[in-house]
């Protein structure tokens, strides 16, 4: 057998030759799935991972609320006809528009000061929509967009914006809040978007300049408590449906006709202090994790060869959370790929790469992106083998851990330790890595050398915890201490350069590092804290850490 094939399990005996492979553990001894074991006809895959039927899967969904009360969404006001002295001009001649054409003209007049009116495709699509709203006689007369003049309408709408401030304040009080379990919370998107023209946020779109129609109450689904009376729809309209689903957090939803997607309005958790634990409690939970970390790692390493397919996937997912610093919830790190949302197209396995074996590459972004950032790491043979089995025979858009979801994985983490989450794992490992690096810095080093070593430690932490570490420029090589005299202008310039390079590193690692480690290290080395935390706002957030940290603090 060549060097690529390395045993991941024990050698088979003579008695095992005639036996069938166990369920969940095939007789594949190499660290990737050979061609003869690949899922060519579906037989190997079905024998390897038997799926539970829908009736056998336990359904344990916790209710998100007990009582829910709100006033429904806020709809934009209907179009009011323009005054008689506000006209639309075509070829310097006033034109009396119909009500529908006048409303479409106001859509374009609101965007007169934006960059969209300079785009030829945007103007062409709008003009086609505008002409479809005109009468037959006006359509024969209005044929050139360059002769249209919307300036008079635009000036009138700018004067009306100041009068809308009082009405917006009243709508915020009436529709902007809901009662969840008797607690007032602000709704994220309580205002239905107004009808207008489609304006892409970035790039080019074929629908730019077309009309975005008005959302009616017949398109809105209301979620409320069955014991409460649902909010009343606008006069002359009805809701699309009224549901009483306690397993979801959204209060109402509506369908976007242009994109075909459902928009949901959620109550904000940030408005309640009880729903947002303080940062110090999260850091103390990460310190407490060190007492249980050895037992947790032994457990998921043992269960990587379990016959239960769900247990095996969960053990590999725990390794990704622990060693690869992957997130479990999409809300924690929205820019990265989560464990439960990891697709086959975002993972790449290489038996050998760059002098390393069992290399795992986690790719960020879609497969069609030109520049895909990745995080490369070498994993144990058992993890490499299980991941090879998980992705075998799947399409690029299928999930790697199809048996897992965020709720069940969070429940298992909380079962292992109270308050344990994927962010707690990241804080614990990152803080331990930083503390180990800072201890190795010699006491006889100069201030420039100590700050440079601290930068390198932050760089190592950021490379371990994030995908986007390549955007931070590497540090320049320092000259020998004898080349720069102490307390000179050159040394001050060097210190300023190092401090400016420290700022983006500190901001990138602020959310998964215990600041008390840095504060204690600065107290021991007599380094001013302003040399590391240059931003005053960041030092203000860490006021609690500076008051309770001593030079003898240890994570």
Secondary structure, 3 states (H helix, E strand, C coil): CCCCCCCCCCCCCCCCCCCCCECCECCCCCCCCCHHHCCCCCHHHHHHCCCCCCCCCCCCCCCCCCCEECCCCECCCCCCCCCCCCCEEECCEEECCCHHHHHHHHHHHCCCCCHHHHCHHHHHHHHHHHHHCCCHHHHHHCCCHHHEECHHHHHHHHHHHCCHHHHHHHHHHHHCEEEECCEEEEECCCECCCCEECCCCCCCCCCCCCEECCCCHHHEEEECCCCCCCCCCCCCCCCCEEECCCCCCEEEEEECCCCCCEEEEEECCCCCCCCCCCHHHHHHHHHHHHHHHHHHHHHHHHHHHCCCHHHHHHHHHHHHHHHCCCCCCCCCCCCCCCCCCCEHHHEEEEEEECCEEEEEEEECCCCCCCCCCEEEEECCHHHHHHHHHHHCCCCCCCECCCCCCHHHHHHHHHHHCCCCCHHHHHHHHHHHHHHHHHHCCCCCCCHHHHHHHHHHHHHHHHHHHCCHHHHCCCCCCCCCHHHCCCCCHHHHHHHHHHHHHHHHHHHHCHHHCCHHHHHHHHHHHCCCHHHCCCCHHHHHHCHHHHHHCCCCCCC
